[in-house]
């Protein structure tokens, strides 16, 4: 009822028992309306007021937190982490950190193969496909003159994964039952 009175007072210009000046009323507390005023507060990257120049646009370059390969995630340090789940309802097994996303993807593939998870989707169908992707990524990361970076060969990644899986499986076998 009070709202109706205020509305009528505003429309008629007279006092209908309510506030005659709703514009003078304080705005409700809380968040300001979106786009209110259209002005954002000045930040540290903006030019001083009155300098005449437009504010500089702040650009944040952020790397994606996900990978395009299965079993690979990004690290805040800039590398890539490979993990595989040995069996359903078991914790993930760490397969190592790699500088190149392609090497971490290969580690996942080989980890699945070592654990006998042949039905798991793989990132690369063949060794040639991996080496093609490695050359492409190495050229992008290290420059076009590097075809195969040190320590990222197919055999080095495979042997590293075999060692990690063997160590993990040996640890599980020792702790499985009473001796």
C-alpha positions as CSV (number, residue, x, y, z in Angstrom):
1,X,0.0,0.0,0.0
2,X,2.8,2.3,0.8
3,X,4.4,1.7,-2.6
4,X,1.1,2.6,-4.3
5,X,0.9,5.9,-2.4
6,X,4.5,6.8,-3.3
7,X,3.8,6.0,-6.9
8,X,0.6,8.1,-7.0
9,X,2.5,10.9,-5.2
10,X,5.2,10.9,-7.9
11,X,2.7,10.8,-10.8
12,X,0.4,13.5,-9.3
13,X,3.3,15.6,-8.0
14,X,1.6,15.9,-4.7
15,X,1.8,14.2,-1.4
16,X,-0.4,11.1,-1.1
17,X,0.9,10.3,2.4
18,X,4.2,9.0,1.2
19,X,7.6,10.3,0.3
20,X,7.3,13.0,-2.4
21,X,11.0,12.8,-3.4
22,X,11.9,9.1,-4.1
23,X,15.0,10.3,-6.0
24,X,16.3,11.7,-2.8
25,X,15.9,8.3,-1.1
26,X,19.0,6.3,-0.4
27,X,19.6,3.4,-2.7
28,X,19.4,0.0,-1.2
29,X,22.6,-1.4,0.1
30,X,24.4,-4.1,-1.7
31,X,26.0,-4.5,-5.0
32,X,25.8,-1.6,-7.4
33,X,23.9,-2.1,-10.6
34,X,25.8,-3.5,-13.5
35,X,27.2,-0.8,-15.7
36,X,26.2,1.9,-13.2
37,X,27.9,5.1,-14.5
38,X,29.9,3.1,-17.1
39,X,33.2,4.1,-15.3
40,X,35.6,1.7,-13.8
41,X,37.9,2.8,-11.0
42,X,41.4,3.8,-12.1
43,X,44.0,1.1,-11.7
44,X,47.8,1.0,-11.5
45,X,48.2,0.5,-15.3
46,X,46.0,3.5,-16.2
47,X,47.4,6.9,-17.2
48,X,47.0,9.7,-14.7
49,X,43.6,11.5,-14.8
50,X,43.5,14.3,-17.2
51,X,46.4,13.1,-19.3
52,X,44.2,12.8,-22.3
53,X,45.2,9.3,-23.3
54,X,42.9,6.4,-23.3
55,X,43.4,3.8,-20.5
56,X,45.8,1.0,-21.5
57,X,44.1,-2.3,-21.9
58,X,45.3,-4.9,-19.5
59,X,46.0,-8.2,-21.2
60,X,46.4,-11.4,-19.1
61,X,48.0,-14.2,-20.9
62,X,46.9,-17.4,-19.2
63,X,47.8,-20.9,-20.2
64,X,45.0,-23.3,-20.3
65,X,44.7,-25.5,-17.3
66,X,43.8,-28.5,-19.3
67,X,45.5,-30.5,-21.9
68,X,44.3,-31.8,-25.2
69,X,45.7,-35.2,-24.3
70,X,44.1,-37.9,-22.1
71,X,45.9,-38.4,-18.8
72,X,47.8,-35.1,-18.9
73,X,47.4,-32.0,-16.8
74,X,49.3,-28.8,-16.6
75,X,51.6,-27.8,-13.7
76,X,51.9,-24.2,-12.4
77,X,55.6,-24.4,-13.1
78,X,54.9,-24.7,-16.8
79,X,55.4,-28.5,-17.2
80,X,53.0,-31.3,-17.7
81,X,52.0,-34.1,-15.4
82,X,51.1,-37.6,-16.6
83,X,48.8,-39.8,-14.4
84,X,47.0,-43.1,-15.0
85,X,44.4,-44.9,-12.9
86,X,45.5,-48.6,-12.6
87,X,42.0,-49.9,-11.9
88,X,38.6,-48.5,-11.1
89,X,38.3,-47.1,-7.5
90,X,42.1,-47.0,-7.1
91,X,44.1,-43.8,-6.7
92,X,45.9,-42.4,-9.7
93,X,49.5,-43.4,-10.3
94,X,51.9,-40.6,-11.0
95,X,53.9,-41.2,-14.2
96,X,56.1,-38.2,-13.9
97,X,56.5,-34.6,-14.9
98,X,57.5,-33.6,-18.5
99,X,58.5,-30.4,-20.2
100,X,56.5,-31.3,-23.3
101,X,52.8,-32.1,-23.4
102,X,53.5,-34.8,-26.1
103,X,56.0,-36.6,-23.8
104,X,53.4,-36.7,-21.0
105,X,50.8,-38.0,-23.3
106,X,53.1,-40.8,-24.4
107,X,53.8,-41.6,-20.7
108,X,50.1,-42.0,-20.2
109,X,49.8,-44.3,-23.2
110,X,52.7,-46.5,-22.1
111,X,51.5,-46.5,-18.5
112,X,48.1,-47.9,-19.7
113,X,49.9,-50.5,-21.7
114,X,52.2,-51.5,-18.8
115,X,49.2,-51.9,-16.5
116,X,47.3,-54.0,-19.1
117,X,44.6,-51.4,-19.7
118,X,44.5,-52.0,-23.5
119,X,40.9,-50.9,-23.7
120,X,41.8,-47.4,-22.4
121,X,41.8,-44.7,-25.1
122,X,45.2,-43.8,-26.3
123,X,46.7,-40.5,-27.4
124,X,48.9,-41.9,-30.2
125,X,48.1,-44.8,-32.5
126,X,51.8,-45.5,-33.4
127,X,55.3,-44.5,-32.6
128,X,55.4,-42.5,-35.9
129,X,52.4,-40.5,-34.8
130,X,54.1,-39.7,-31.5
131,X,57.4,-38.6,-33.2
132,X,55.4,-36.4,-35.7
133,X,53.6,-34.7,-32.8
134,X,56.9,-34.4,-30.9
135,X,58.7,-32.7,-33.8
136,X,55.8,-30.3,-34.2
137,X,55.7,-29.4,-30.5
138,X,59.5,-29.2,-30.1
139,X,59.6,-26.8,-33.1
140,X,56.9,-24.6,-31.4
141,X,58.5,-24.7,-28.0
142,X,62.3,-24.8,-28.6
143,X,62.5,-23.3,-32.1
144,X,62.3,-24.8,-35.6
145,X,65.9,-26.0,-35.6
146,X,65.3,-28.6,-32.8
147,X,63.7,-31.8,-34.2
148,X,64.0,-34.0,-31.1
149,X,64.9,-32.4,-27.7
150,X,67.2,-34.1,-25.3
151,X,65.6,-36.7,-23.0
152,X,62.3,-36.8,-24.8
153,X,62.9,-39.7,-27.1
154,X,60.3,-42.4,-27.4
155,X,62.6,-44.9,-25.7
156,X,63.6,-42.6,-22.8
157,X,59.9,-41.9,-22.0
158,X,59.0,-45.6,-22.3
159,X,61.9,-46.7,-20.0
160,X,61.0,-44.1,-17.4
161,X,57.4,-45.2,-17.3
162,X,58.3,-48.8,-17.0
163,X,60.5,-48.1,-14.0
164,X,57.8,-46.1,-12.3
165,X,55.1,-48.7,-12.9
166,X,57.4,-51.5,-11.8
167,X,58.3,-49.7,-8.6
168,X,54.7,-49.0,-7.8
169,X,53.6,-52.5,-8.5
170,X,56.4,-54.0,-6.4
171,X,55.4,-51.7,-3.5
172,X,51.8,-53.0,-3.8
173,X,52.9,-56.7,-3.9
174,X,55.0,-56.3,-0.8
175,X,52.2,-54.7,1.2
176,X,49.4,-56.9,-0.1
177,X,49.4,-59.8,2.3
178,X,51.0,-61.1,5.5
179,X,54.3,-62.8,5.1
